[in-house]
Amino acid sequence: MSETVIHFFKEYREWAIIISLVLNIVVGILGVVPTVFITAANIMFFGFWNGTILSFIGEALGAIAAFLLYRRGFKQISRDKLKGYPRVVRLLEARGKEAFLLILSLRLLPFVPSGFVTFASAIGAVSAGTFIIASSIGKLPALVLEAYSVYNVTEWNTEGKVILGIAAVVGLYIFVSKRKK
């Protein structure tokens, strides 16, 4: 997938930044597609720091666009259906500092899907400003770690080999443990 994106970057050099941002926004709205292939393409095409910064801006814009669309389209319908889930209701009811800290902490946890955090925030009581700031700050550590990993894997250096080895072991463990059930 990254190769396809890089091909578009090369084919439309003058539009490469816009293409990257639009792809991140679309992925943010979809909420279930990982952004790692865009991050990889950005790093390979624009370099480590420029690619990482562009990925951060794109992911932030994607989260903002998704938040605004979800808020407009799903707020009342979803809130009615989620009333039976007390922990979700807590996030939905959160405001101010509590909402900020909840969103920030959920963004920092790598196993919490980004789309879920955005969707729950959008249908909740949190303000757009609080969401944008907490979400953007929370995305930074994960994105830097993702960029570092992608860079080292694509460079195929020692760190990249270790990262792939660990990912393979974790993936194998998950696969085997699910098959036992």
N, C-alpha and C positions, 0 to 999 in steps of 0.2 A: 504494500500500500504506500509506503514511504517513497518508493521508487516512482510511482505514478505522480505523487505530489511534486517530487523533485523535477520530474519531466515537465510538468506544467510551469514550475518556477523558471526552468531554463527556456521553455518555449515563449513564455510571456514575462521576461525579466522585469520589464517596467511595471508590471502588475503583481509581481511576486508577493510583496508585502500585503497588498489588498486581498489576494487569493488566500494567503495564510490566515488573515483575520476573518474572512468570510467562512472559511472551513471551520475555524474554531467556534464561530458563532453558531453555525449549523449543528456542529457536534454538541455544543452546549444546550441548544434547544432540544435536540433529540434526547439528551440526558442519559443514554445508555451506551453510547459508543466511546471507547477510550480515546484520549487525545495523544497517546504516545506516538502514533505514526506521524502526526503533524509536528510534534516536538522533534522527533528524529529528523524529519525533512528540514525543519527550520535550522537545526544545528548543523546538518550536513551542508546546507546551501548558504546560510548566512554566517556560520561560525558559532562557536560555543556561546559567547556572551550575547551577541546580537540575536541569535536564534532563541536563547532562553528568554531574553527580554520580550521579544516578539511573541513567543508562546504565552508568557505571562499576560501580556496585554490582550491577546486573543482569547485566552481562557476567562479573563475577567469580563471582557465584553460579551462572551458567550453566556456567562452566568447572569449578567445583567439583562440581556435580551430574553433569556429563558424566564427569569424572575418576572419580568414585566408581562410577558405573554401568558405565563401560567397564572399570574394574579388576575389578569383580565378574563381568562377563559375558564378557570377551574375553581376559583375560590369558594363560592357558595356550595356548589355541588359536592366538592370533596370534603369540606368541613362537615357537612351533614352525615356523610358516610363514615367519617373517622371518629365520631363522638364516642364510640365504644372502646377506643384505644387510649388509655390514660397517659401513657408516655408520649404518644404523638400529640395528644391534646396539650400537654405541657409545652412542647415546642410551638404549637399553634398559638397558644395564649401568651407566650413570652413577649416582652417588650423591653425596650431600652437596654440597660446593661446586661440583664439576664439573657435577652435574645442575642446580643452581641457575643457574649461568652459561649453560649450554646452553639451558635453558628461557627465561631472560631474553632472551638474544640472539635466539632464534627468535621470540619474541613481538615484539621490536623490528623485525624484518624484515617489511616490509609485504606481500611476495609469498609468505610462508610461510602456508599456510592454518591458521587457528586450531584447527580440528578435528583436523588432523594432529598438531599439537604436543600437544594434550590427549590424543589417542588413544595416541601413542607414549609419552608420560609415564605414562599409566595402565597400560599393559601392561609398563612397565619397572620398574626397581628403585627409582625415586625415591620418597621418602616423600610422603605427602599434604601435610604441612606445608610442605615445601620447594617442592612444586608450587604450592600456593596462594599463597605469598609471591612466588615468582619470576614466576608467571603474572600475578598482580595488578599487580605493579610494571611488568612488561613491557607490559601493556595500556594503562597510563596515557598514554604519549606518542602512541600511535596513536589512542586515543580522543579526546584533546584535539585532535589534528589533524583527525580526522573531524568532531568537533563544530564546530570553527571553520569548516571547509569547508561543512558542512551549513547552518550559521547564515548564512554569507555568500551561499550560493546561494539560500536561501529568502528572504533580504532583498533579493536581486537588486541588490546594490551592485557597485561596481567590482571588489572582490576576488572576489565570486561569479562575475562574468562572466569574469574571468581564470581562475579555477579550472575553470569549465565549458569554456572554450576549450582549456586545457591537456589536460583529460580527453578532449575531442573529438579533439584531435590525436593523443594517445597511442592512443586507441581506433581511430582510422582507420589509424594506423601498424601496429598489431597485426593489424587486419583485412586490410590490403593484404599484409603480409608472410606471413600464413598462406595467402592465396589464391595466392601465387606458388609455394608449395611443392607 
